[in-house]
């Protein structure tokens, strides 16, 4: 694999997927044990180097060439530091335009191939400042792509009852929340 796949992260991802497949074969009693867990299988070491953020010019080019429907994910990622799942879980009532604040109360997370609302990273809601330029983009996005109700399973009963519409999620339980 090292000769054909240069990225260590990609190599580890491939091994992880293969391990899941082998684990299913073990569960189905087609294999006695998962060969990926053998001592002779050496996983590539995760790189220790620090990753660099894109230069602003590169980030803005990505923002400018992405399709209009998905552009808001880049804007919220760059402008507020939101992760992809947090953007997908954003709801209109999470946006406080008057105070310039976003409340990150949930994220969309894929678990065993299905999408769920879960708490954001850190397992607790957080608030972040929203630049006026981000607020303008967000208002423009919500006008162009009105929010729609999304039904995804969530945590507790109280959490399930508090599902809300999202400007960034699809109404379908699919692997591609943005449509």
PASEBA-1860 file (N, C-alpha, C; in nm, 3 decimals):
! residues 179
1> XXXXXXXX> 0.083/-0.119/0.000/0.000/0.000/0.000/0.087/0.125/0.000 ~ 0.200/0.119/0.067/0.287/0.237/0.075/0.334/0.284/-0.062 ~ 0.349/0.190/-0.156/0.397/0.228/-0.288/0.288/0.294/-0.373 ~ 0.162/0.272/-0.341/0.053/0.327/-0.422/-0.024/0.440/-0.354 ~ -0.023/0.444/-0.222/-0.097/0.546/-0.147/0.003/0.626/-0.065 ~ 0.019/0.754/-0.099/0.122/0.833/-0.033/0.078/0.891/0.102 ~ -0.049/0.919/0.120/-0.098/0.981/0.243/-0.113/0.878/0.356 ~ -0.047/0.903/0.467/-0.057/0.813/0.582/-0.200/0.811/0.635
9> XXXXXXXX> -0.265/0.926/0.639/-0.404/0.931/0.686/-0.494/0.846/0.597 ~ -0.471/0.852/0.467/-0.552/0.773/0.373/-0.524/0.624/0.393 ~ -0.398/0.588/0.412/-0.362/0.448/0.438/-0.434/0.398/0.563 ~ -0.431/0.479/0.669/-0.497/0.440/0.794/-0.648/0.428/0.774 ~ -0.705/0.515/0.693/-0.848/0.508/0.663/-0.884/0.380/0.591 ~ -0.801/0.342/0.493/-0.824/0.218/0.419/-0.817/0.099/0.514 ~ -0.715/0.095/0.599/-0.702/-0.016/0.695/-0.820/-0.020/0.792 ~ -0.867/0.095/0.832/-0.981/0.101/0.923/-1.107/0.044/0.857
17> XXXXXXXX> -1.130/0.083/0.733/-1.246/0.029/0.660/-1.233/-0.122/0.641 ~ -1.114/-0.166/0.603/-1.090/-0.308/0.584/-1.111/-0.385/0.715 ~ -1.066/-0.325/0.825/-1.085/-0.388/0.955/-1.234/-0.402/0.988 ~ -1.314/-0.302/0.954/-1.459/-0.309/0.977/-1.521/-0.423/0.897 ~ -1.477/-0.437/0.773/-1.529/-0.545/0.687/-1.492/-0.681/0.747 ~ -1.366/-0.692/0.789/-1.320/-0.818/0.848/-1.395/-0.848/0.978 ~ -1.423/-0.745/1.056/-1.496/-0.763/1.181/-1.636/-0.814/1.153 ~ -1.699/-0.766/1.045/-1.831/-0.816/1.006/-1.822/-0.964/0.967
25> XXXXXXXX> -1.715/-1.000/0.898/-1.696/-1.141/0.861/-1.678/-1.228/0.985 ~ -1.609/-1.177/1.086/-1.593/-1.249/1.213/-1.730/-1.265/1.280 ~ -1.808/-1.156/1.283/-1.942/-1.162/1.342/-2.031/-1.264/1.271 ~ -2.016/-1.275/1.139/-2.095/-1.369/1.059/-2.036/-1.510/1.061 ~ -1.931/-1.529/1.140/-1.864/-1.658/1.157/-1.802/-1.709/1.026 ~ -1.762/-1.617/0.939/-1.693/-1.655/0.815/-1.541/-1.657/0.837 ~ -1.496/-1.586/0.942/-1.355/-1.585/0.981/-1.347/-1.611/1.130 ~ -1.240/-1.677/1.173/-1.221/-1.704/1.316/-1.176/-1.578/1.390
33> XXXXXXXX> -1.099/-1.496/1.322/-1.049/-1.374/1.386/-1.019/-1.269/1.280 ~ -1.006/-1.147/1.323/-0.979/-1.035/1.233/-0.829/-1.031/1.203 ~ -0.789/-1.061/1.079/-0.647/-1.063/1.046/-0.582/-0.924/1.055 ~ -0.659/-0.820/1.050/-0.604/-0.684/1.061/-0.550/-0.659/1.203 ~ -0.597/-0.736/1.301/-0.553/-0.720/1.439/-0.431/-0.805/1.472 ~ -0.382/-0.879/1.373/-0.264/-0.965/1.396/-0.141/-0.879/1.425 ~ -0.049/-0.933/1.505/0.073/-0.860/1.540/0.160/-0.831/1.418 ~ 0.147/-0.913/1.315/0.229/-0.893/1.195/0.180/-0.776/1.108
41> XXXXXXXX> 0.057/-0.730/1.131/0.004/-0.617/1.054/0.048/-0.488/1.124 ~ 0.124/-0.410/1.052/0.174/-0.283/1.109/0.101/-0.166/1.045 ~ 0.030/-0.096/1.127/-0.040/0.023/1.080/0.060/0.136/1.065 ~ 0.045/0.217/0.962/0.135/0.332/0.949/0.114/0.428/1.065 ~ 0.221/0.484/1.113/0.213/0.578/1.225/0.149/0.708/1.178 ~ 0.061/0.762/1.260/-0.002/0.890/1.228/0.106/0.998/1.224 ~ 0.099/1.087/1.127/0.201/1.191/1.118/0.197/1.283/1.240 ~ 0.314/1.321/1.286/0.323/1.407/1.404/0.333/1.556/1.369
49> XXXXXXXX> 0.356/1.584/1.239/0.372/1.724/1.202/0.241/1.800/1.219 ~ 0.256/1.926/1.248/0.141/2.013/1.262/0.087/2.048/1.125 ~ -0.043/2.051/1.114/-0.104/2.087/0.987/-0.117/2.237/0.979 ~ -0.097/2.288/0.863/-0.105/2.432/0.840/-0.242/2.468/0.783 ~ -0.296/2.576/0.831/-0.421/2.626/0.772/-0.390/2.681/0.633 ~ -0.490/2.677/0.547/-0.472/2.734/0.414/-0.443/2.883/0.426 ~ -0.365/2.936/0.336/-0.352/3.082/0.329/-0.490/3.141/0.295 ~ -0.514/3.263/0.340/-0.644/3.326/0.318/-0.682/3.327/0.171
57> XXXXXXXX> -0.587/3.353/0.082/-0.616/3.359/-0.061/-0.671/3.224/-0.111 ~ -0.614/3.114/-0.065/-0.661/2.981/-0.106/-0.801/2.956/-0.052 ~ -0.824/2.989/0.075/-0.955/2.969/0.137/-1.062/3.050/0.063 ~ -1.030/3.173/0.027/-1.127/3.257/-0.043/-1.153/3.205/-0.184 ~ -1.052/3.149/-0.250/-1.072/3.089/-0.382/-1.167/2.970/-0.373 ~ -1.149/2.888/-0.270/-1.239/2.773/-0.250/-1.380/2.824/-0.227 ~ -1.394/2.924/-0.142/-1.527/2.982/-0.115/-1.591/3.033/-0.243 ~ -1.513/3.096/-0.329/-1.568/3.158/-0.449/-1.605/3.058/-0.559
65> XXXXXXXX> -1.540/2.941/-0.561/-1.571/2.845/-0.669/-1.671/2.738/-0.628 ~ -1.698/2.725/-0.499/-1.793/2.623/-0.454/-1.934/2.667/-0.494 ~ -2.023/2.571/-0.517/-2.157/2.610/-0.564/-2.230/2.690/-0.456 ~ -2.323/2.777/-0.499/-2.390/2.868/-0.404/-2.460/2.798/-0.288 ~ -2.518/2.681/-0.313/-2.590/2.609/-0.207/-2.495/2.569/-0.094 ~ -2.374/2.528/-0.128/-2.279/2.477/-0.028/-2.182/2.583/0.022 ~ -2.182/2.699/-0.037/-2.086/2.805/-0.003/-2.091/2.842/0.146 ~ -2.208/2.837/0.205/-2.223/2.878/0.345/-2.139/2.791/0.438
73> XXXXXXXX> -2.113/2.666/0.401/-2.030/2.581/0.486/-1.889/2.636/0.495 ~ -1.837/2.686/0.383/-1.703/2.745/0.382/-1.703/2.876/0.460 ~ -1.806/2.958/0.440/-1.815/3.087/0.509/-1.820/3.067/0.660 ~ -1.903/2.975/0.707/-1.913/2.951/0.852/-1.789/2.882/0.907 ~ -1.725/2.800/0.827/-1.600/2.737/0.870/-1.489/2.840/0.885 ~ -1.475/2.926/0.784/-1.370/3.029/0.789/-1.402/3.139/0.888 ~ -1.527/3.185/0.887/-1.563/3.302/0.967/-1.592/3.275/1.113 ~ -1.636/3.152/1.145/-1.673/3.121/1.284/-1.602/2.999/1.339
81> XXXXXXXX> -1.528/2.928/1.255/-1.456/2.810/1.300/-1.544/2.687/1.317 ~ -1.663/2.687/1.258/-1.751/2.572/1.271/-1.699/2.454/1.191 ~ -1.720/2.337/1.243/-1.687/2.214/1.171/-1.803/2.181/1.078 ~ -1.778/2.092/0.983/-1.879/2.057/0.884/-2.010/2.012/0.948 ~ -2.004/1.918/1.042/-2.125/1.867/1.107/-2.199/1.974/1.185 ~ -2.125/2.069/1.242/-2.188/2.179/1.316/-2.263/2.271/1.221 ~ -2.207/2.294/1.103/-2.276/2.376/1.003/-2.405/2.306/0.961 ~ -2.398/2.174/0.935/-2.515/2.099/0.892/-2.623/2.099/1.001
89> XXXXXXXX> -2.585/2.107/1.127/-2.681/2.104/1.237/-2.732/2.242/1.278 ~ -2.684/2.345/1.213/-2.725/2.481/1.247/-2.872/2.503/1.215 ~ -2.941/2.571/1.303/-3.084/2.597/1.289/-3.108/2.747/1.300 ~ -3.214/2.800/1.240/-3.240/2.945/1.246/-3.242/3.002/1.387 ~ -3.295/2.926/1.483/-3.298/2.979/1.620/-3.161/2.977/1.688 ~ -3.061/2.921/1.622/-2.924/2.922/1.675/-2.850/3.050/1.637 ~ -2.912/3.132/1.554/-2.846/3.252/1.502/-2.902/3.375/1.571 ~ -2.816/3.450/1.638/-2.855/3.574/1.704/-2.789/3.690/1.628
97> XXXXXXXX> -2.862/3.740/1.527/-2.808/3.848/1.444/-2.784/3.975/1.525 ~ -2.873/4.005/1.620/-2.863/4.129/1.698/-2.734/4.134/1.780 ~ -2.697/4.021/1.841/-2.576/4.017/1.923/-2.453/3.971/1.846 ~ -2.473/3.923/1.723/-2.361/3.874/1.643/-2.302/3.745/1.698 ~ -2.392/3.651/1.737/-2.349/3.527/1.801/-2.418/3.408/1.735 ~ -2.344/3.300/1.721/-2.398/3.171/1.677/-2.395/3.076/1.796 ~ -2.504/3.008/1.820/-2.511/2.908/1.926/-2.500/2.770/1.860 ~ -2.393/2.699/1.888/-2.372/2.566/1.831/-2.427/2.466/1.933
105> XXXXXXXX> -2.549/2.418/1.905/-2.618/2.330/2.000/-2.618/2.184/1.958 ~ -2.590/2.160/1.829/-2.593/2.023/1.779/-2.505/2.014/1.656 ~ -2.473/1.892/1.619/-2.405/1.866/1.493/-2.473/1.748/1.426 ~ -2.454/1.735/1.297/-2.501/1.616/1.226/-2.382/1.524/1.218 ~ -2.401/1.401/1.261/-2.291/1.305/1.264/-2.339/1.173/1.202 ~ -2.253/1.114/1.119/-2.283/0.985/1.060/-2.236/0.876/1.156 ~ -2.328/0.790/1.197/-2.295/0.677/1.284/-2.350/0.552/1.217 ~ -2.259/0.462/1.183/-2.295/0.338/1.112/-2.378/0.367/0.988
113> XXXXXXXX> -2.338/0.470/0.913/-2.401/0.500/0.786/-2.532/0.577/0.796 ~ -2.576/0.613/0.915/-2.700/0.691/0.932/-2.667/0.824/0.995 ~ -2.746/0.925/0.963/-2.722/1.059/1.017/-2.803/1.081/1.144 ~ -2.738/1.141/1.243/-2.800/1.171/1.372/-2.764/1.312/1.414 ~ -2.851/1.373/1.495/-2.815/1.495/1.567/-2.743/1.450/1.694 ~ -2.625/1.504/1.718/-2.551/1.477/1.841/-2.502/1.609/1.896 ~ -2.453/1.606/2.019/-2.394/1.726/2.075/-2.267/1.760/1.998 ~ -2.231/1.889/1.994/-2.108/1.925/1.923/-1.985/1.868/1.994
121> XXXXXXXX> -1.871/1.877/1.927/-1.747/1.827/1.987/-1.729/1.893/2.124 ~ -1.687/1.818/2.221/-1.677/1.867/2.358/-1.801/1.830/2.438 ~ -1.902/1.773/2.370/-2.025/1.723/2.431/-2.107/1.828/2.505 ~ -2.091/1.955/2.465/-2.174/2.060/2.525/-2.192/2.173/2.424 ~ -2.307/2.239/2.428/-2.329/2.352/2.337/-2.230/2.465/2.364 ~ -2.194/2.537/2.260/-2.104/2.651/2.273/-2.159/2.767/2.190 ~ -2.112/2.886/2.219/-2.148/3.004/2.141/-2.020/3.064/2.084 ~ -2.032/3.120/1.964/-1.915/3.183/1.903/-1.957/3.315/1.839
129> XXXXXXXX> -1.862/3.406/1.832/-1.887/3.536/1.770/-1.907/3.519/1.620 ~ -1.993/3.604/1.564/-2.021/3.600/1.422/-1.989/3.738/1.363 ~ -1.894/3.742/1.272/-1.858/3.867/1.207/-1.977/3.920/1.127 ~ -1.984/4.051/1.108/-2.095/4.109/1.032/-2.096/4.057/0.888 ~ -1.978/4.032/0.832/-1.972/3.978/0.695/-2.030/3.837/0.690 ~ -2.008/3.758/0.794/-2.065/3.623/0.801/-2.217/3.633/0.817 ~ -2.263/3.726/0.900/-2.407/3.745/0.920/-2.475/3.782/0.788 ~ -2.412/3.869/0.710/-2.469/3.907/0.580/-2.479/3.786/0.487
137> XXXXXXXX> -2.371/3.707/0.482/-2.371/3.586/0.398/-2.478/3.488/0.445 ~ -2.492/3.475/0.576/-2.590/3.382/0.631/-2.732/3.427/0.598 ~ -2.759/3.557/0.611/-2.892/3.609/0.575/-2.920/3.585/0.427 ~ -2.820/3.610/0.344/-2.835/3.588/0.200/-2.863/3.440/0.170 ~ -2.792/3.353/0.239/-2.811/3.210/0.218/-2.952/3.167/0.259 ~ -2.998/3.213/0.375/-3.130/3.174/0.425/-3.241/3.227/0.332 ~ -3.220/3.344/0.272/-3.318/3.397/0.177/-3.319/3.313/0.048 ~ -3.201/3.278/0.001/-3.191/3.202/-0.124/-3.233/3.056/-0.106
145> XXXXXXXX> -3.204/3.000/0.010/-3.233/2.859/0.038/-3.307/2.851/0.172 ~ -3.438/2.874/0.172/-3.513/2.879/0.299/-3.495/2.750/0.380 ~ -3.492/2.766/0.512/-3.478/2.649/0.600/-3.593/2.551/0.580 ~ -3.563/2.424/0.604/-3.666/2.320/0.596/-3.654/2.230/0.717 ~ -3.766/2.172/0.754/-3.765/2.083/0.870/-3.689/1.956/0.838 ~ -3.604/1.916/0.929/-3.523/1.796/0.912/-3.553/1.702/1.028 ~ -3.585/1.579/0.998/-3.611/1.480/1.102/-3.497/1.380/1.105 ~ -3.414/1.391/1.205/-3.307/1.295/1.228/-3.319/1.247/1.371
153> XXXXXXXX> -3.282/1.122/1.398/-3.280/1.077/1.537/-3.182/1.162/1.618 ~ -3.211/1.178/1.745/-3.121/1.253/1.832/-3.100/1.181/1.963 ~ -3.042/1.253/2.059/-3.008/1.194/2.189/-3.129/1.158/2.272 ~ -3.152/1.232/2.380/-3.260/1.201/2.474/-3.396/1.234/2.414 ~ -3.503/1.197/2.484/-3.639/1.228/2.440/-3.656/1.378/2.426 ~ -3.609/1.452/2.525/-3.618/1.598/2.520/-3.547/1.650/2.395 ~ -3.431/1.594/2.365/-3.351/1.636/2.250/-3.427/1.605/2.120 ~ -3.491/1.487/2.112/-3.565/1.451/1.992/-3.681/1.547/1.969
161> XXXXXXXX> -3.748/1.589/2.077/-3.861/1.680/2.063/-3.817/1.820/2.023 ~ -3.691/1.851/2.039/-3.645/1.987/2.008/-3.581/1.996/1.870 ~ -3.610/1.900/1.781/-3.556/1.907/1.644/-3.609/2.031/1.577 ~ -3.526/2.094/1.500/-3.564/2.216/1.432/-3.521/2.210/1.288 ~ -3.571/2.307/1.213/-3.530/2.315/1.073/-3.388/2.369/1.065 ~ -3.324/2.343/0.955/-3.186/2.383/0.939/-3.163/2.442/0.801 ~ -3.089/2.551/0.791/-3.064/2.607/0.660/-2.965/2.524/0.580 ~ -2.904/2.427/0.641/-2.794/2.358/0.575/-2.815/2.208/0.560
169> XXXXXXXX> -2.926/2.154/0.606/-2.945/2.010/0.600/-3.051/1.974/0.497 ~ -3.040/1.854/0.448/-3.140/1.799/0.357/-3.254/1.742/0.439 ~ -3.375/1.740/0.385/-3.484/1.676/0.458/-3.474/1.525/0.453 ~ -3.376/1.473/0.380/-3.364/1.329/0.363/-3.253/1.274/0.450 ~ -3.270/1.150/0.493/-3.167/1.080/0.569/-3.065/1.027/0.468 ~ -2.976/1.110/0.423/-2.881/1.066/0.320/-2.738/1.097/0.363 ~ -2.645/1.050/0.286/-2.506/1.074/0.318/-2.462/1.213/0.275 ~ -2.545/1.285/0.202/-2.512/1.419/0.156/-2.616/1.517/0.210
177> XXX> -2.591/1.573/0.330/-2.692/1.661/0.391/-2.722/1.787/0.311 ~ -2.623/1.839/0.239/-2.649/1.961/0.162/-2.706/1.925/0.026 ~ -2.815/1.991/-0.011/-2.876/1.966/-0.143/-2.897/2.097/-0.213
END
